[in-house]
Amino acid sequence: MFTRHGSRALLVGKFIPGLNTAAVPLAGMLGLPLARFCMFDVAGTLLWAGVYSGAGYFFSNQFRPIATAFSHLGIGLFPLLGVLLAAYIAWKYWQRQRFLRRLPELSGLGRRS
């Protein structure tokens, strides 16, 4: 994306995982002038902050009932979050084990009868 759109990719780079991290070395490799990089990087940062701040402001009325419901749960919310986190970790572990069992078959290294 960066090689195709150049410095304009910095405007949306904050929204795309990995592009923001790679933007600085890519800009240097492509010879982007420092002033132009700084201008587009700051503009992208302001756009990113503005979008999320605007979304928070726009949807603030929808967040209040959710926050109120969570505040009524109080300390009881932590065990629920712990169970959900443990379930997520167990699910990811199961997926990884399933992938590792299939890896020899997928790579063509498995035994064929």
C-alpha positions in Angstrom: 0.0 0.0 0.0 2.8 2.4 0.8 4.6 1.9 -2.4 1.4 2.4 -4.4 0.0 5.4 -2.6 3.2 6.9 -1.1 2.9 9.5 1.6 -1.0 9.4 1.4 -0.8 5.9 3.0 0.3 7.6 6.2 -3.1 9.1 6.5 -4.8 5.7 7.0 -1.7 3.9 8.3 -2.8 4.2 11.9 -6.0 2.2 11.1 -4.2 -0.7 9.4 -2.3 -3.0 11.8 1.3 -3.3 10.7 1.4 -0.5 8.2 2.0 2.1 10.9 5.0 0.1 12.2 6.5 -0.3 8.7 5.8 3.2 7.6 9.0 4.8 8.9 11.4 2.4 7.3 9.4 2.3 4.1 9.4 6.1 4.0 13.2 6.1 4.4 13.7 3.4 1.8 11.6 5.3 -0.7 13.4 8.6 0.0 10.4 10.5 1.3 11.5 13.9 2.5 11.4 14.3 6.3 9.1 17.4 6.2 6.6 15.6 4.0 6.8 12.5 6.2 6.2 14.5 9.3 3.3 16.4 7.7 1.5 13.3 6.6 2.3 11.4 9.8 0.9 14.2 12.0 -2.2 14.5 9.8 -2.7 10.7 10.0 -2.4 10.9 13.8 -4.9 13.7 14.0 -7.3 11.8 11.8 -6.9 8.7 13.9 -7.5 10.6 17.1 -10.4 12.5 15.6 -12.2 9.5 14.3 -12.0 7.7 17.7 -12.9 10.8 19.7 -15.7 11.6 17.3 -17.1 8.0 17.6 -16.9 8.3 21.4 -18.7 11.6 21.4 -21.3 10.4 18.8 -22.0 7.1 20.6 -21.7 8.4 24.2 -25.4 8.0 24.8 -25.2 4.3 23.9 -22.2 3.8 26.2 -23.8 5.2 29.3 -26.4 2.3 29.8 -23.7 -0.2 29.2 -21.4 1.5 31.7 -24.2 1.7 34.2 -25.0 -2.0 33.8 -21.3 -2.9 34.4 -21.1 -0.6 37.4 -24.0 -2.5 39.0 -22.1 -5.8 38.5 -19.3 -4.3 40.6 -16.6 -6.8 41.6 -18.6 -9.7 40.2 -17.5 -8.6 36.7 -13.9 -9.7 37.3 -14.6 -13.5 37.6 -16.8 -13.3 34.5 -14.0 -11.6 32.6 -11.6 -14.2 33.9 -13.7 -17.0 32.7 -14.1 -15.4 29.3 -10.3 -14.9 29.0 -9.6 -18.5 30.1 -12.2 -19.7 27.5 -10.5 -17.6 24.8 -7.0 -18.9 25.7 -8.3 -22.5 25.7 -9.9 -22.0 22.3 -6.7 -20.6 20.8 -4.7 -23.4 22.4 -7.0 -26.0 20.8 -6.8 -24.3 17.4 -3.0 -24.3 17.6 -2.8 -28.0 18.6 -5.2 -28.9 15.7 -3.0 -26.9 13.3 0.2 -28.5 14.6 -1.3 -32.0 14.1 -2.3 -31.1 10.5 1.0 -29.4 9.7 2.9 -32.5 8.4 -0.1 -33.3 6.2 -0.3 -29.7 4.9 3.4 -29.4 4.2 3.5 -32.7 2.3 5.8 -34.3 4.8 3.3 -36.7 6.2 3.4 -40.4 5.5 1.3 -41.5 2.6 0.0 -45.1 2.4 
